[in-house]
Amino acid sequence: MKIFKFLALLFGAIAMLIGSGSCKKDEDKTECCSYSITEQGITYTYKACEDGKLYYSKTGEPTVTYSWTDDYGSWAEVKDEYIQMGASCS
């Protein structure tokens, strides 16, 4: 009988660990918005993320990373501006 109680506690503990791990993954998700503009055959891509990072790339060149926190007061402000430029957010 004690073995069954022990196994029940063990399975319960494992279930709790698995459940708390899946919640943590949801909390770690960072929202980002991005859009691209093509002018004279060159594509410019802009991506801003809720964590304060802003990425800029141009066809044929490496991506440059900035921080939007120096130029904007909040993520909502950045997101609104990007949406006005036709960005999609996820």
ZADO-1210 file (C-alpha; in nm, 4 decimals, padded with zeros to 6 digits):
<atoms>
<atom x="00.0000" y="00.0000" z="00.0000" code="MET" pos="1"/>
<atom x="00.2852" y="00.2378" z="00.0842" code="LYS" pos="2"/>
<atom x="00.4371" y="00.1767" z="-00.2580" code="ILE" pos="3"/>
<atom x="00.1166" y="00.2978" z="-00.4247" code="PHE" pos="4"/>
<atom x="00.1174" y="00.6159" z="-00.2160" code="LYS" pos="5"/>
<atom x="00.4813" y="00.6737" z="-00.3025" code="PHE" pos="6"/>
<atom x="00.4156" y="00.6220" z="-00.6752" code="LEU" pos="7"/>
<atom x="00.1154" y="00.8558" z="-00.6624" code="ALA" pos="8"/>
<atom x="00.3275" y="01.1264" z="-00.4995" code="LEU" pos="9"/>
<atom x="00.6060" y="01.0694" z="-00.7504" code="LEU" pos="10"/>
<atom x="00.3724" y="01.0941" z="-01.0507" code="PHE" pos="11"/>
<atom x="00.2090" y="01.4036" z="-00.9006" code="GLY" pos="12"/>
<atom x="00.5450" y="01.5737" z="-00.8566" code="ALA" pos="13"/>
<atom x="00.6446" y="01.4911" z="-01.2153" code="ILE" pos="14"/>
<atom x="00.3133" y="01.6273" z="-01.3471" code="ALA" pos="15"/>
<atom x="00.3633" y="01.9514" z="-01.1538" code="MET" pos="16"/>
<atom x="00.7143" y="01.9953" z="-01.2945" code="LEU" pos="17"/>
<atom x="00.5975" y="01.9371" z="-01.6495" code="ILE" pos="18"/>
<atom x="00.3053" y="02.1768" z="-01.6035" code="GLY" pos="19"/>
<atom x="00.5175" y="02.4577" z="-01.4599" code="SER" pos="20"/>
<atom x="00.7695" y="02.4224" z="-01.7424" code="GLY" pos="21"/>
<atom x="00.5053" y="02.4749" z="-02.0083" code="SER" pos="22"/>
<atom x="00.3821" y="02.7942" z="-01.8383" code="CYS" pos="23"/>
<atom x="00.7330" y="02.9338" z="-01.8277" code="LYS" pos="24"/>
<atom x="00.7682" y="02.8941" z="-02.2033" code="LYS" pos="25"/>
<atom x="00.4539" y="03.1057" z="-02.2547" code="ASP" pos="26"/>
<atom x="00.5893" y="03.3790" z="-02.0274" code="GLU" pos="27"/>
<atom x="00.9204" y="03.3960" z="-02.2156" code="ASP" pos="28"/>
<atom x="00.7571" y="03.4758" z="-02.5496" code="LYS" pos="29"/>
<atom x="00.8573" y="03.8243" z="-02.6668" code="THR" pos="30"/>
<atom x="00.6273" y="04.0145" z="-02.9015" code="GLU" pos="31"/>
<atom x="00.7901" y="04.1543" z="-03.2160" code="CYS" pos="32"/>
<atom x="00.6657" y="04.3654" z="-03.5073" code="CYS" pos="33"/>
<atom x="00.8300" y="04.3762" z="-03.8487" code="SER" pos="34"/>
<atom x="00.7853" y="04.5275" z="-04.1913" code="TYR" pos="35"/>
<atom x="00.9840" y="04.5616" z="-04.5144" code="SER" pos="36"/>
<atom x="01.0108" y="04.8305" z="-04.7779" code="ILE" pos="37"/>
<atom x="01.1566" y="04.7758" z="-05.1243" code="THR" pos="38"/>
<atom x="01.2958" y="05.0740" z="-05.3143" code="GLU" pos="39"/>
<atom x="01.4906" y="05.0488" z="-05.6416" code="GLN" pos="40"/>
<atom x="01.5398" y="04.6750" z="-05.5918" code="GLY" pos="41"/>
<atom x="01.6780" y="04.7089" z="-05.2383" code="ILE" pos="42"/>
<atom x="01.4741" y="04.5654" z="-04.9511" code="THR" pos="43"/>
<atom x="01.4941" y="04.7324" z="-04.6116" code="TYR" pos="44"/>
<atom x="01.3609" y="04.5254" z="-04.3225" code="THR" pos="45"/>
<atom x="01.2781" y="04.6652" z="-03.9794" code="TYR" pos="46"/>
<atom x="01.1954" y="04.4560" z="-03.6741" code="LYS" pos="47"/>
<atom x="01.1312" y="04.5819" z="-03.3210" code="ALA" pos="48"/>
<atom x="01.0745" y="04.3603" z="-03.0188" code="CYS" pos="49"/>
<atom x="00.9126" y="04.4205" z="-02.6834" code="GLU" pos="50"/>
<atom x="01.2433" y="04.3429" z="-02.5093" code="ASP" pos="51"/>
<atom x="01.3911" y="04.6720" z="-02.6388" code="GLY" pos="52"/>
<atom x="01.5750" y="04.5421" z="-02.9454" code="LYS" pos="53"/>
<atom x="01.5410" y="04.6876" z="-03.2932" code="LEU" pos="54"/>
<atom x="01.6834" y="04.5117" z="-03.5982" code="TYR" pos="55"/>
<atom x="01.7566" y="04.6734" z="-03.9349" code="TYR" pos="56"/>
<atom x="01.8737" y="04.5004" z="-04.2485" code="SER" pos="57"/>
<atom x="01.9301" y="04.5950" z="-04.6097" code="LYS" pos="58"/>
<atom x="01.9625" y="04.3544" z="-04.9026" code="THR" pos="59"/>
<atom x="02.3133" y="04.2134" z="-04.9183" code="GLY" pos="60"/>
<atom x="02.4274" y="04.3578" z="-04.5842" code="GLU" pos="61"/>
<atom x="02.4397" y="04.2115" z="-04.2316" code="PRO" pos="62"/>
<atom x="02.1617" y="04.2830" z="-03.9836" code="THR" pos="63"/>
<atom x="02.2326" y="04.5661" z="-03.7408" code="VAL" pos="64"/>
<atom x="02.0903" y="04.5586" z="-03.3874" code="THR" pos="65"/>
<atom x="01.9920" y="04.8718" z="-03.1959" code="TYR" pos="66"/>
<atom x="01.7911" y="04.9545" z="-02.8865" code="SER" pos="67"/>
<atom x="01.4653" y="05.1443" z="-02.9360" code="TRP" pos="68"/>
<atom x="01.4548" y="05.2466" z="-02.5689" code="THR" pos="69"/>
<atom x="01.6688" y="05.5555" z="-02.6409" code="ASP" pos="70"/>
<atom x="01.4194" y="05.6935" z="-02.8945" code="ASP" pos="71"/>
<atom x="01.0812" y="05.5717" z="-02.7675" code="TYR" pos="72"/>
<atom x="00.9091" y="05.5881" z="-02.4321" code="GLY" pos="73"/>
<atom x="00.7247" y="05.2559" z="-02.4419" code="SER" pos="74"/>
<atom x="00.6644" y="04.9382" z="-02.6389" code="TRP" pos="75"/>
<atom x="00.3109" y="05.0596" z="-02.7178" code="ALA" pos="76"/>
<atom x="00.4563" y="05.3664" z="-02.8903" code="GLU" pos="77"/>
<atom x="00.6951" y="05.1550" z="-03.0993" code="VAL" pos="78"/>
<atom x="00.4245" y="04.9041" z="-03.1860" code="LYS" pos="79"/>
<atom x="00.1806" y="05.1767" z="-03.2952" code="ASP" pos="80"/>
<atom x="00.4403" y="05.3346" z="-03.5243" code="GLU" pos="81"/>
<atom x="00.5329" y="05.0000" z="-03.6777" code="TYR" pos="82"/>
<atom x="00.1685" y="04.9085" z="-03.7355" code="ILE" pos="83"/>
<atom x="00.1186" y="05.2431" z="-03.9132" code="GLN" pos="84"/>
<atom x="00.4062" y="05.1417" z="-04.1428" code="MET" pos="85"/>
<atom x="00.2232" y="04.8167" z="-04.2247" code="GLY" pos="86"/>
<atom x="00.4002" y="04.5875" z="-03.9792" code="ALA" pos="87"/>
<atom x="00.2693" y="04.2557" z="-03.8646" code="SER" pos="88"/>
<atom x="00.3156" y="04.1674" z="-03.4990" code="CYS" pos="89"/>
<atom x="00.3400" y="03.8346" z="-03.3196" code="SER" pos="90"/>
</atoms>
